[in-house]
Amino acid sequence: MSARDRALDALDRLVGASTAERALISLASLVLAMFVGTVIILVSGRMTTCAPADAAYYFGVGFCYDPITVYDRLFLGALGDPLDAGWSPLNSQLAVTLRETTVLIFTGLSVAIAFRAGIFNIGTQGQLVVGALATGLGVLWASPLVSGAVGTVALIPLGLAVGATFGALYGAIPGVLKAYADANEVITTIMLNLIATGVTLYLVSDVFKDPNSQANQTVPLPDFATFPAVLFDSSTDFSLLALLFGVVALGALAYLIERTTFGYDVRTSGLQPEAAEYGGVDSKKTIVASMMLSGALGGIGGAMYVLMILGKFQTGVPAYGFDGITVSILAGNNPLGVGFAALLFGVLKSGTTVVQFATDVPPQLVGVLRGLIILFVAMPEFFRLIGKRVGSAGKRGSKPVATDGGVGGGDGDE
């Protein structure tokens, strides 16, 4: 057997791995990443200087950075250190972790739905920015019309709907260009990211600028127009209601993709475009619809950023859209898996901050550790996606699909 055949066989086995096997592979990848990170921490600790009393000693050798402390702060710190005697499940650090997770659920779903349709949507960040600005302006415009609890009930759904609508419209642009002009979606979405950033900067620094602030931002929303804090302190900028909405979105998207006609069109177009056309799927409409849904989810992520975290729109939006690409790959483009991947990514983002403040480890080294964990955990799913296209499983998937909603030759699970 040639090396190529062995590689294809390995990809085929990875594609056919069960959910339990994939979970074990991810766990093994995490352990391996932590081992490699431990070596890097120890080597870095030997290359710097510190007082003997501050050093950690392993094998009779002193190291300025202690890997056990680093990983303790990275993972347990993100949860508020549950091993501490005074730990509370409502602590502020856990709120930060769940806050990041909530936004990443929507950006991860945004990327995943496009990837399932065979579209490389790199533009979730731009769709998020557009949705965030539209949400801020829309809710600000409507807020004088209502107040109190009635205002909360009315304005939060309005803000989410506005964010989804403008995100969908912005996502439709690269979708139409790809479907009807055969434009490369990677190039168009990257360009649209830049356009979104530039246009919103102009609008917020000039047309819609808060006259009472030096920052480039809109007028802050009234408190009743933002997500109310439930259980957690309001200063944490996190709402369990927003997270619950994200969990519902995970289930709804999983049902949409796996159990509906539209989901069938998306899956077959992504896995077997020629067979999908043979089965009666309108590929152009599917591309546009998929990008609009992807953009809507990105826009909802932007709405969450405004309605839950900031309470206004401000330039310099964090790169949640680009993080969503990593979340989607970690999840294997599976909507339900996006929830777990978003939580892991939220833990790493929150824990990174704790490590920087609670240890002497340089932020650059902390970034390397986080990148290692993401890389190692994501690579098996990345190779699995490649295997679906070039492995023997992908060859089997090239058979025509049934027009009654059956998957035919592919397994339909990404």
N, C-alpha and C positions, 0 to 999 in steps of 0.2 A: 504494500500500500504506500502510495506516494505521500509526501508531506502535505500536499494540497488536499488529498483525500482524507488524511487524518484530521486536518483542520476543519474540513467540511463536516466530518463525522462528529467532531467535538462541538461545533456550532449546532448541529442537529440535535445532539443530546441536551444542550443548553436550552434550545427552543422547546424541547419536549419536557423540560423539568416541571414537576408539580409545584403547586403553591408552597407546600412545606419545604421542598428542596430549594426553591428560590429564596425562601426566608433563611434557611440554613446557610446558603451561599452568601447572602448579604451579611449575616452575622459573622461568618468566617472572614469576610472582607473587612468588616469593621475591626475585628481582632487583629488582623494583619496590619491594617492601617495604624492602629494604636501601637503595635510592636515597632513598626518603622518609625513612627513619631517618637517613641521612647528613645530609640537610638539617636535620633536627631537632637532631642532635648539634652541627652547626656553629653553628646559631642559638643553641642553649643555651650553647655555648662562648663566644660573643661577649657573652652576657648576664651572664657571671660574670668574676671577676678571678683572675689567676694571675701568677706571675713570668714575665718574657719568656723565660727559659731553659726553662721548662716548657711553653711554648705550642707548638702545631703550626702551621706556616705553609703556607697554600694561597693561591695567587693574590696573594702578597705581603701577605696579611692573617693575623694571629695568632689562633688559636682555642685556648681552654683545654682542649677535649676533642678528641682525635684519632679520627675515625671508623674509620680503618684499625686502630688499636690496639684499639678497642672490639670490632670484628667479629673480629679475630684472637683476642682472649680469649674471645669468645662461642662461636665455633665450634671453633677449634683448642684453646682452653683446656679445652673439655669432653672432648677426646680426650687430654689430657695434653701438648699441643703436639708433634705428630709431626715437626715441622721442627727440633726441638731435637736436638743431636748425642747427647745422653744419653738419648733417649726410649726407653721400654720399653713394649711392648703390654700389660704387666701393671701399669701405673701406677695409682695410687689414684684419680685423677680420672676415668679411663676406667671404672673400677669403679663410681664414683658414677653415671655416665651410664647404664651397663648395668643398674645396680640400679633406677634410676627407670624405665627402659624395661621391665624385667621386670614390675613391678607394673602399669604402664600398659597392657601387653598385655592383661591380664585385665579391667581396668576398661573398656578400649576395646571388647573383645569383648562385654562385658556390655551396653554401650549399643547396640552394633551389632546384636546379635541381636534386641533389642527393637525397634529402629528398622526392621529388615527386616520385622518382623511388623506394622508400622504403629502401634507402641506407643511413646509418648514416656516412656521410663523415666528420670526424673530422680532416682530413688532408689538408684542404684548406691552412693552414699556410705553410705547407711544400711545397705544389704546388706553392704557391705565391713566396716563397724564391727561389725555383729552377727556376721559370720563370723570376724572377728579375735578378738573376745572369746571366742566359742565354741571356737575353735582353742586359744587360750591356756589356757582352763580344762580342755578335754578332754585335751590333751597333758600338762598338769600333773598331772591325775588319774592318767593311765596311766603316767607316767614312773617311779614306784617299782617297777613290775612288770618292767621290763627295764633293760638298761644296755649301754654299749659300742656296738660296731658293730651288734649285733642291735637295740639300742634305736633307733638311727638309722634302720635299714631299716624298723622297725615303726612308729615314731612319726611320721615325716614323712608317709607315706601316710595315717595316721590323722588327722593334723592337717588335711591337705588335704581329706579326706573330710568331716570335721566342719565345716570352714569352708564347703564347698560345700553341705552339707545344711542348715545353719542359714541360709545366704544364700538358698537356694532356698525354704525355708519363709517367710522374710521377704518374698521377692519374690512369693510366691503370694498374699499378702494383697491388694496392689493389683490383681493379675491377676484374682482372684475378684470383687473389687468392680467391676472394669470389665466383666467378662464377664456377670455375673449381676445387677448392680445399676446398670449403665451409669454408674458413677462415673468422673469425669474422672481419668485416671491421673496427670496432671501435678500436680494438687492433692494426691491421696492419697500419691504418692511423696515430695513435698516435706514433707508432714506426718510421714510415717514416718521421714524423715531426722532430723527434730527429736526424734521419740520415741526413735529408736535412740540418739542422742547423749545425751539426758537419762537414759534407763534405764541405759545402760552407765556413765554418770558416777556414778549412785547405787550401782550394784552394786560398782564398783571402788573407790569412796571409802568404802564401808561393809562390804558383805558379803564381798567377795573381796580386800580391800585387803592389800597386803604390809605386815605390822606393822613391818618394819625399814626402811621408806622413808617419807619425807615426801610423795612424789609419789603421785598417784592411779594406782596400777598394781598388777598382780597379782605374785605371787612369780615371779622370773625362772625360765625353763626351764633345765634342765641342758644343758650344751653338746652332748651327744650327741643331744638332742632337736631340734636346729636343723639347717638346711641346712649341710653341711660346705663350707668354702672349697676350691675347686679351682683351682690355679694362682695365683689372686690371694691377697693377704695376708688373713688372717682379720679384721684390723681394718677392712677396707673394707666389711664387712657385705654382701657380694655373693657369690653362688654361681653358677658356670656351670651347675650342675645345674638350678637354678631357671629360668635363662634357657632352657636346653634344653627344659624342660617347657613353657615358654611358647611356644616355636617349634612344638613338637608340637601344642599346643592350637590354634595358628593353622591348621595343616594340617587337623586334625580338624574344626574348625568350618567351614572352607571346604568340606570334603567333605560334612559334614552338611547344609549349606545348599544346596549345588548338586547333590548326587547322591542324596539320600534322599527318601523319601516325606514325612517330617516337614519337611524343608527345602522341599519343594515347597509344602506347606501354609502354611509361614511366608511364603514369597515371594509366593504368590498372595494370601494374606490381606493382606499389606502393600501390594502393588501394586494389586490388583483385588478388594476385599472382596466386592462383589456377584457377580462372576464366580466367585470362590472358592466361595461358597455354592452357586452354580449347579452347580459342578463336584463337589459332594459334600463339601467341606471343613467340618468342624465348627468354626466360628469360635470358639465359647466355649472349647472344649478347647484350641484352638491358642493363644488368648490366655493362658490359664493356664499351659500348658506353656512357652510362650515366656518368660513372666515368671519362671517357676521356673528355667529354664535361664539366663536373664539374671542372676537373683539368685545362682545357684550360681557363676557366673563371678566376680561381684563378691565373693562369700564367699571364693573361692580367692585373689582379690587380697588380701583381708584376712589370709588364712592366710599368704601370702607375706610380708606386712608383719611378722607376728609371728615366723614361723619363720626368716626370712632377715635381716631388718633389726634388729628390736628384741630378739628373744629373750624377749618378754613382751608383755602388753597394757598399754598406757598411754593415758589419755585425751588428747585433743588430736591425734587421727589426722589427718595431712595430707589435703588435699582431692583424693585420687586419683580418687574417684568422679566429681567434677565435671570434673576434667581428662580423664577418659575420654570425656565428651561431646564435647569438642574433638577428641580423638584419633579418635573414630568419624566425625565430620564430615570431618576431614582425609582419612580413608580412604574416604570415600564409602560408609560402612557395609559395606565389603568386608572380610571376615575377613583375607585375605592382606595387604590394604593397611593394616590396623591395625598390623601389625608395623613397617612403614616409618614410619607416622605416630607410633607410640609412640617409635621411635628418634629422630625429629626432635624430639619434645617432650622426650624425655630429654636430648638435647643442649642444648636451650634452657634447661631447668631447671638442669642442671649448669653450663653456660657462664655463666648469669646470676650464679651464686655467684662464679665466677672473676673476672668483670668487676668485681664489687663490691669484691673484695679486691685486685685487681691494678691498678685504675685509680682515678682520683678522680671518676669519673662517679657522680652520686647514684643510689641504688637506685631512686628513683621514675622516673628517666629510663631506666634499664635495663628496668624493668617495661614502660614504654611501647614500647620497641624490641621486646621479646619479644611483646607484644600485637599490634603491627603485623605482625610476621612471621606469627603464627598467623592473624590476621584475613585478610591478603592471600592466604595459601595456602589457607585454608578456604573463602573466598567462592566460587571457581569450583565446588567440589563442592556447596556450599550451594545455589547457583543451579541446579546440575544436578539436585539432589533436587526442587527446586521445579518444574523443567521436566518431570520425570516425572509430575507431578500435574496441571499446568495447560497444558503445551505440547501440541503435536500428537502427540508420542510418547505422552503420557499418554492422549490421546483414542484412539489406536490400541490402547493397553493396556486399554481398557475393554471390549474384545470378550470373549466367553466363552472360558474356557480349556478345554483338553482334560482329560478326567478320567484319562488314562493317564499323567500325570506331565509332559506337555508344557507349555510356557510359554504357548502360544497367542499372544495379541496383545502381551504385554509382553516386554522383553528380559531381565527377571529379574536384571539386574546393577545393584546399587546399591553 
